[in-house]
Amino acid sequence: MGFAAFASHDYPTASLFFDAAVAEDLRNHPGRADSPALLFMQLDSESAPSLAKPIIEQVSEDLRTLVRDYNGRENSQALTLNDVRVNFLRPIIHEPEPQKRALATALISFVGEWRYRRRLIMLFEHGSREPFFLHLFRGCLLFESLLKAQAKKVLTKSTLGEILRNDVRTELALTNPDVREIDFNTMVAALTVNMAIEDAINSTGKARNTLGHNIVWQRPT
């Protein structure tokens, strides 16, 4: 069912089915790490069965593209897909709080969805752009959720802007975190190729704050 949902471009539902299988495997086969669902959640294509292998390979390749994009930006810290797998995907599978696996499924579905959304985004010039705005908002919400779920720093604030300014400013090497924005197109107009990490973080916060309140934005001219 997860494979069918993925093939139908319903990526969040696909991840939901795979996660349900993960839950069953953890309950019935504790200590095992090579079930199809667990391999999917770890984006491990080498040992994956043939049915899931194409899905894992596609998501892995798109995630590698994002990692390369990050590594090419100023002030980035060297990162590989295997780092994501070892330090995030694998540990979160065995989290004592199973609801935190939503972070892994959200990352996988967000990355898996973009290739399909990218093919559609230029099909028309005016009208509803809901699928793209909701896709971007999910990515922004995932970023905020990852900050709130990390265990290295106790957060004293609750909103994204306050967290960036007060709680993780040093850890993320931020000099002027600012996510205030009321117009989505103003944020888009300020985007540049390979913008610095801090500028990308600020843009993420601004997209989250605008799309979280309104999905009716005219396409910039």
BASENU-87382 format. One record per residue (C-alpha): residue in one letter; x, y, z. Coordinates in nm, 4 decimals. Layout:
BEGIN
<atom A, <X, Y, Z>>
...
***
This chain:
BEGIN
<atom M, <0.0000, 0.0000, 0.0000>>
<atom G, <0.2926, 0.2320, 0.0699>>
<atom F, <0.4389, 0.1609, -0.2730>>
<atom A, <0.0990, 0.2216, -0.4380>>
<atom A, <0.0582, 0.5541, -0.2563>>
<atom F, <0.4066, 0.6625, -0.3635>>
<atom A, <0.3363, 0.5662, -0.7255>>
<atom S, <0.0159, 0.7735, -0.7038>>
<atom H, <0.2181, 1.0759, -0.5840>>
<atom D, <0.0592, 1.0668, -0.2385>>
<atom Y, <0.3901, 1.0848, -0.0570>>
<atom P, <0.2740, 1.1608, 0.3004>>
<atom T, <0.0358, 0.8627, 0.2877>>
<atom A, <0.3138, 0.6418, 0.1506>>
<atom S, <0.5360, 0.7393, 0.4418>>
<atom L, <0.2474, 0.6740, 0.6807>>
<atom F, <0.2095, 0.3166, 0.5541>>
<atom F, <0.5833, 0.2520, 0.5724>>
<atom D, <0.5914, 0.3893, 0.9262>>
<atom A, <0.3020, 0.1643, 1.0251>>
<atom A, <0.5099, -0.1290, 0.8998>>
<atom V, <0.8068, 0.0014, 1.1002>>
<atom A, <0.5935, 0.0021, 1.4144>>
<atom E, <0.4902, -0.3600, 1.3548>>
<atom D, <0.8487, -0.4690, 1.2903>>
<atom L, <0.9761, -0.2993, 1.6055>>
<atom R, <0.7024, -0.4636, 1.8092>>
<atom N, <0.7282, -0.8144, 1.6630>>
<atom H, <1.0987, -0.8309, 1.5733>>
<atom P, <1.2892, -0.6209, 1.8293>>
<atom G, <1.6558, -0.5773, 1.7480>>
<atom R, <1.6119, -0.6487, 1.3787>>
<atom A, <1.7328, -0.3737, 1.1444>>
<atom D, <1.6859, -0.5239, 0.7976>>
<atom S, <1.3110, -0.5457, 0.7448>>
<atom P, <1.1826, -0.3736, 0.4276>>
<atom A, <1.0112, -0.0994, 0.6273>>
<atom L, <1.3186, -0.0297, 0.8412>>
<atom L, <1.5397, -0.0198, 0.5329>>
<atom F, <1.2996, 0.2281, 0.3756>>
<atom M, <1.3013, 0.4499, 0.6840>>
<atom Q, <1.6834, 0.4475, 0.6781>>
<atom L, <1.6952, 0.5107, 0.2994>>
<atom D, <1.9091, 0.1984, 0.2635>>
<atom S, <1.8714, 0.0868, -0.0978>>
<atom E, <2.1560, -0.1666, -0.1032>>
<atom S, <1.9667, -0.4260, 0.1014>>
<atom A, <1.6142, -0.3185, 0.0149>>
<atom P, <1.3751, -0.5580, -0.1617>>
<atom S, <1.3101, -0.4914, -0.5292>>
<atom L, <0.9675, -0.3324, -0.4768>>
<atom A, <1.0932, -0.0524, -0.2490>>
<atom K, <1.4356, -0.0129, -0.4095>>
<atom P, <1.3344, 0.2393, -0.6824>>
<atom I, <1.1574, 0.4562, -0.4238>>
<atom I, <1.4543, 0.4589, -0.1895>>
<atom E, <1.6976, 0.5302, -0.4737>>
<atom Q, <1.4899, 0.8249, -0.5977>>
<atom V, <1.4491, 0.9809, -0.2524>>
<atom S, <1.8170, 0.9193, -0.1743>>
<atom E, <1.9310, 1.0872, -0.4951>>
<atom D, <1.7100, 1.3902, -0.4350>>
<atom L, <1.8337, 1.4143, -0.0760>>
<atom R, <2.1939, 1.3977, -0.2023>>
<atom T, <2.1111, 1.6919, -0.4292>>
<atom L, <1.9887, 1.8901, -0.1281>>
<atom V, <2.2981, 1.7943, 0.0717>>
<atom R, <2.5260, 1.9080, -0.2136>>
<atom D, <2.3318, 2.2339, -0.2331>>
<atom Y, <2.3829, 2.2862, 0.1401>>
<atom N, <2.7539, 2.1997, 0.1231>>
<atom G, <2.8029, 2.4577, -0.1512>>
<atom R, <2.6823, 2.7447, 0.0651>>
<atom E, <2.8917, 2.9814, 0.2742>>
<atom N, <2.9490, 2.8691, 0.6361>>
<atom S, <2.8117, 2.5208, 0.5756>>
<atom Q, <2.9533, 2.2238, 0.7664>>
<atom A, <3.0464, 1.9173, 0.5631>>
<atom L, <2.7483, 1.6816, 0.5417>>
<atom T, <2.6770, 1.3572, 0.3570>>
<atom L, <2.3686, 1.1460, 0.3018>>
<atom N, <2.5246, 0.8830, 0.5262>>
<atom D, <2.5525, 1.1450, 0.8037>>
<atom V, <2.1776, 1.2026, 0.7749>>
<atom R, <2.1171, 0.8288, 0.7788>>
<atom V, <2.3444, 0.7481, 1.0748>>
<atom N, <2.2831, 1.0534, 1.2935>>
<atom F, <1.9146, 1.1156, 1.2260>>
<atom L, <1.7153, 0.8448, 1.0474>>
<atom R, <1.8501, 0.5406, 1.2308>>
<atom P, <1.8386, 0.6863, 1.5838>>
<atom I, <1.4894, 0.8268, 1.5427>>
<atom I, <1.3521, 0.4834, 1.4522>>
<atom H, <1.4356, 0.3663, 1.8028>>
<atom E, <1.3198, 0.6811, 1.9829>>
<atom P, <1.1288, 0.5981, 2.3028>>
<atom E, <0.8714, 0.8523, 2.1813>>
<atom P, <0.7444, 0.6913, 1.8587>>
<atom Q, <0.5560, 1.0047, 1.7541>>
<atom K, <0.8932, 1.1620, 1.6758>>
<atom R, <0.9195, 0.9328, 1.3741>>
<atom A, <0.6957, 1.1939, 1.2103>>
<atom L, <1.0180, 1.3933, 1.1634>>
<atom A, <1.1663, 1.1143, 0.9526>>
<atom T, <0.8506, 1.0482, 0.7518>>
<atom A, <0.8042, 1.4216, 0.6926>>
<atom L, <1.1606, 1.4546, 0.5632>>
<atom I, <1.1245, 1.1547, 0.3326>>
<atom S, <0.7841, 1.2607, 0.1965>>
<atom F, <0.8970, 1.6236, 0.1557>>
<atom V, <1.2046, 1.5205, -0.0440>>
<atom G, <1.0136, 1.2557, -0.2391>>
<atom E, <0.7395, 1.4994, -0.3363>>
<atom W, <0.9548, 1.7757, -0.4796>>
<atom R, <1.0479, 1.6037, -0.8071>>
<atom Y, <0.6770, 1.5706, -0.8906>>
<atom R, <0.5870, 1.9235, -0.7769>>
<atom R, <0.8770, 2.0673, -0.9777>>
<atom R, <0.7334, 1.9218, -1.2982>>
<atom L, <0.3963, 2.0850, -1.2328>>
<atom I, <0.4912, 2.4281, -1.1052>>
<atom M, <0.5404, 2.5910, -1.4469>>
<atom L, <0.2320, 2.4437, -1.6138>>
<atom F, <0.0247, 2.7571, -1.5638>>
<atom E, <0.0888, 3.1212, -1.4875>>
<atom H, <-0.2145, 3.2252, -1.2821>>
<atom G, <-0.4600, 3.0534, -1.0508>>
<atom S, <-0.4348, 2.8324, -0.7455>>
<atom R, <-0.0851, 2.7427, -0.6352>>
<atom E, <-0.2022, 2.5576, -0.3259>>
<atom P, <0.0021, 2.2350, -0.3807>>
<atom F, <0.3276, 2.4291, -0.4022>>
<atom F, <0.2558, 2.6582, -0.1087>>
<atom L, <0.1557, 2.3662, 0.1124>>
<atom H, <0.4688, 2.1784, 0.0052>>
<atom L, <0.6884, 2.4740, 0.1019>>
<atom F, <0.5000, 2.5221, 0.4277>>
<atom R, <0.5534, 2.1565, 0.5199>>
<atom G, <0.9265, 2.2024, 0.4669>>
<atom C, <0.9280, 2.5139, 0.6853>>
<atom L, <0.7264, 2.3392, 0.9555>>
<atom L, <0.9668, 2.0442, 0.9417>>
<atom F, <1.2595, 2.2812, 1.0013>>
<atom E, <1.0866, 2.4330, 1.3039>>
<atom S, <0.9891, 2.0882, 1.4364>>
<atom L, <1.3478, 1.9641, 1.4069>>
<atom L, <1.4673, 2.2581, 1.6149>>
<atom K, <1.2054, 2.1876, 1.8799>>
<atom A, <1.2765, 1.8136, 1.8876>>
<atom Q, <1.6550, 1.8304, 1.9208>>
<atom A, <1.7885, 1.7238, 2.2584>>
<atom K, <2.1212, 1.9103, 2.2723>>
<atom K, <1.9788, 2.2444, 2.3810>>
<atom V, <1.6886, 2.3112, 2.6151>>
<atom L, <1.4620, 2.5660, 2.4506>>
<atom T, <1.3261, 2.8550, 2.6545>>
<atom K, <1.1053, 2.9993, 2.3816>>
<atom S, <0.8166, 2.8616, 2.1777>>
<atom T, <0.7998, 3.0544, 1.8488>>
<atom L, <1.0459, 3.0090, 1.5623>>
<atom G, <1.1729, 3.3670, 1.5667>>
<atom E, <1.2327, 3.3610, 1.9420>>
<atom I, <1.4041, 3.0212, 1.9239>>
<atom L, <1.6420, 3.1454, 1.6547>>
<atom R, <1.7155, 3.4710, 1.8360>>
<atom N, <1.7467, 3.3382, 2.1897>>
<atom D, <1.8014, 2.9628, 2.2040>>
<atom V, <2.0028, 2.8342, 1.9055>>
<atom R, <2.1639, 3.1539, 1.7803>>
<atom T, <2.5151, 3.0440, 1.8779>>
<atom E, <2.4707, 2.6828, 1.7674>>
<atom L, <2.3557, 2.7908, 1.4200>>
<atom A, <2.6135, 3.0730, 1.4024>>
<atom L, <2.3448, 3.3355, 1.3433>>
<atom T, <2.4312, 3.7039, 1.3591>>
<atom N, <2.0954, 3.8637, 1.2814>>
<atom P, <1.8087, 3.6117, 1.2823>>
<atom D, <1.4991, 3.7820, 1.1454>>
<atom V, <1.1898, 3.5948, 1.0278>>
<atom R, <0.9503, 3.8895, 1.0281>>
<atom E, <0.7593, 3.9211, 0.7012>>
<atom I, <0.3984, 3.9764, 0.5957>>
<atom D, <0.4325, 3.9376, 0.2185>>
<atom F, <0.5387, 3.6076, 0.0606>>
<atom N, <0.6459, 3.7683, -0.2655>>
<atom T, <0.8798, 4.0055, -0.0810>>
<atom M, <1.0559, 3.7015, 0.0632>>
<atom V, <1.0743, 3.5385, -0.2815>>
<atom A, <1.2198, 3.8549, -0.4383>>
<atom A, <1.5067, 3.8506, -0.1875>>
<atom L, <1.6136, 3.4943, -0.2689>>
<atom T, <1.9502, 3.4492, -0.4395>>
<atom V, <2.1411, 3.1502, -0.5722>>
<atom N, <2.3616, 2.9883, -0.3072>>
<atom M, <2.2610, 3.2452, -0.0467>>
<atom A, <2.4379, 3.2128, 0.2881>>
<atom I, <2.3046, 2.9645, 0.5446>>
<atom E, <2.1767, 3.2407, 0.7740>>
<atom D, <1.9895, 3.4072, 0.4884>>
<atom A, <1.8374, 3.0715, 0.3933>>
<atom I, <1.7252, 3.0153, 0.7529>>
<atom N, <1.5709, 3.3615, 0.7681>>
<atom S, <1.3942, 3.2979, 0.4363>>
<atom T, <1.2587, 2.9697, 0.5696>>
<atom G, <1.1161, 3.1496, 0.8715>>
<atom K, <0.9623, 3.4194, 0.6542>>
<atom A, <0.8032, 3.1604, 0.4252>>
<atom R, <0.6661, 2.9800, 0.7285>>
<atom N, <0.5181, 3.3015, 0.8729>>
<atom T, <0.3539, 3.4107, 0.5474>>
<atom L, <0.2297, 3.0745, 0.4153>>
<atom G, <0.1108, 2.9759, 0.7625>>
<atom H, <-0.1468, 3.2537, 0.7464>>
<atom N, <-0.2379, 3.2778, 0.3793>>
<atom I, <-0.2070, 3.0629, 0.0654>>
<atom V, <-0.3564, 3.3244, -0.1681>>
<atom W, <-0.0511, 3.4810, -0.3274>>
<atom Q, <-0.0250, 3.5967, -0.6868>>
<atom R, <0.2711, 3.4615, -0.8785>>
<atom P, <0.5517, 3.7240, -0.8838>>
<atom T, <0.6027, 3.8891, -1.2218>>
***
